[in-house]
Amino acid sequence: MFADYAFYTSSYGGSALSEASFSLYANRATAYLTSIILDVPDEIPDGLKMAMCAVADEMLKDATGKAGIQSESTDGYSVTYVAPVSAKRRYYDLAAQFLSGTDLMGRWIC
């Protein structure tokens, strides 16, 4: 796991994941990021920790059925969806936001 729950809540500013569910999604996000980066550094940079947090949040959205929702209203029950994009592509795009310009990302497109 690249980041702990304290980093998730304080530095990343996350609130979607509870402390109890953080390990599950953080481990999954770490596994995904490990598969797309060139090498795991000995000292984990903040960008990689932020990428892990962002991907973990997105994985939670997928698990709860909230992925792809752009906006939602409760009074008149209105839901607006974004164009469908594969989960793998969304994870890659989130990781790239934090890892672009580093030597961690490969030059391939997901």
C-alpha positions as CSV (number, residue, x, y, z in Angstrom):
1,M,0.0,0.0,0.0
2,F,1.5,3.3,-1.1
3,A,-0.3,5.6,1.4
4,D,-2.1,5.2,4.8
5,Y,-5.5,6.4,5.9
6,A,-4.0,9.5,7.6
7,F,-2.4,10.6,4.2
8,Y,-5.8,9.8,2.5
9,T,-7.8,12.1,4.8
10,S,-5.3,14.9,5.4
11,S,-3.0,15.3,2.4
12,Y,-5.3,13.9,-0.3
13,G,-8.4,15.3,1.4
14,G,-10.4,12.1,0.9
15,S,-13.6,11.3,2.7
16,A,-15.4,8.8,0.6
17,L,-13.6,5.8,2.0
18,S,-14.1,4.8,5.7
19,E,-11.1,3.7,7.7
20,A,-12.5,0.2,7.7
21,S,-12.8,0.0,3.9
22,F,-9.6,1.9,3.1
23,S,-7.3,-1.1,3.1
24,L,-9.4,-3.0,0.6
25,Y,-9.5,-0.2,-2.0
26,A,-6.0,1.1,-1.2
27,N,-4.5,-2.4,-1.8
28,R,-6.5,-2.8,-5.1
29,A,-5.4,0.7,-6.2
30,T,-1.8,-0.1,-5.3
31,A,-1.9,-3.4,-7.3
32,Y,-3.3,-1.5,-10.3
33,L,-0.6,1.2,-10.1
34,T,2.1,-1.3,-9.7
35,S,1.0,-2.8,-13.0
36,I,1.3,0.4,-14.9
37,I,4.4,2.1,-13.5
38,L,7.8,1.3,-14.6
39,D,9.3,0.6,-11.2
40,V,8.2,1.0,-7.6
41,P,10.7,3.4,-5.9
42,D,12.2,2.6,-2.5
43,E,10.8,5.9,-1.2
44,I,7.2,6.5,-2.3
45,P,6.7,10.1,-3.7
46,D,3.6,12.0,-2.8
47,G,2.4,11.9,-6.4
48,L,2.2,8.1,-6.3
49,K,0.4,8.3,-2.9
50,M,-2.1,10.8,-4.4
51,A,-2.6,8.6,-7.5
52,M,-3.3,5.6,-5.2
53,C,-5.9,7.6,-3.3
54,A,-7.6,8.9,-6.5
55,V,-7.7,5.4,-8.0
56,A,-9.0,3.9,-4.7
57,D,-11.8,6.5,-4.6
58,E,-12.7,5.6,-8.2
59,M,-12.7,1.9,-7.4
60,L,-15.2,2.6,-4.6
61,K,-17.4,4.4,-7.1
62,D,-17.4,1.4,-9.3
63,A,-18.2,-0.9,-6.4
64,T,-21.1,1.2,-5.3
65,G,-22.5,1.9,-8.7
66,K,-21.7,5.6,-8.6
67,A,-19.2,5.6,-11.5
68,G,-20.2,7.6,-14.5
69,I,-22.6,9.8,-12.6
70,Q,-22.0,13.5,-13.4
71,S,-24.7,15.0,-11.2
72,E,-27.7,13.8,-9.1
73,S,-30.7,15.5,-7.6
74,T,-33.0,14.1,-5.0
75,D,-36.1,16.3,-5.1
76,G,-37.0,15.7,-8.7
77,Y,-34.9,12.6,-9.0
78,S,-32.7,13.5,-11.8
79,V,-29.4,11.8,-12.7
80,T,-27.0,12.9,-15.4
81,Y,-24.4,10.4,-16.7
82,V,-21.1,11.1,-18.5
83,A,-20.2,9.2,-21.6
84,P,-19.2,5.6,-20.7
85,V,-15.4,5.1,-20.3
86,S,-13.9,1.8,-19.2
87,A,-12.8,1.5,-15.6
88,K,-9.2,0.8,-16.7
89,R,-9.1,4.0,-18.7
90,R,-10.5,6.1,-15.9
91,Y,-7.9,4.6,-13.5
92,Y,-5.1,5.3,-15.9
93,D,-6.3,8.9,-16.5
94,L,-6.5,9.5,-12.7
95,A,-3.0,8.1,-12.2
96,A,-1.6,10.2,-15.1
97,Q,-2.9,13.4,-13.4
98,F,-0.5,12.8,-10.5
99,L,2.3,10.9,-12.3
100,S,2.7,12.8,-15.6
101,G,6.2,14.3,-15.9
102,T,7.7,11.7,-13.5
103,D,9.9,8.8,-14.5
104,L,7.3,6.4,-13.1
105,M,4.8,6.4,-16.0
106,G,5.5,4.6,-19.2
107,R,4.7,6.3,-22.5
108,W,2.1,3.8,-23.6
109,I,-1.6,4.6,-23.7
110,C,-4.0,2.4,-21.7
